[in-house]
Amino acid sequence: MAKAALRIGQLADRAGVSVSAIRFYERRGLLPEPERVGGQRQYGEDAVRRLGILAVAKRAGFSLEEIGSLLASADGGAPVHEQLRALVSHRLPEVEASIEEAEGKRLWLIAARACGCDSFEECALFGQ
């Protein structure tokens, strides 16, 4: 571990997460238990980096279990791209389906914005 220099509140500030999130990640095994000095957790720069990886992976839509798998694989010495590609092969089709669904909703809403119908019976937006 890199030289421990950050207390939990400092790590939270640097990583842009809450103290409770750090504790949660530790309990889930996503963030290794830190050294303790005088009963206080002490973190190194590696913890800041790991929390950054967690944030990016969450924004990409990975579950905590998937993130844990990715981190464990890297911690075990495997090239990151191997596990990442495996995860992406499952996640990307889901995202593409969501995009397609959202685009359909968007197009319907654009058409609805231009609607001038007086009743549902005459409106093609609600027809079969």
Helices and strands as residue ranges (DSSP letters): H 8-15, H 19-27, E 35-37, E 40-42, H 45-59, H 64-75, H 80-113, G 124-126
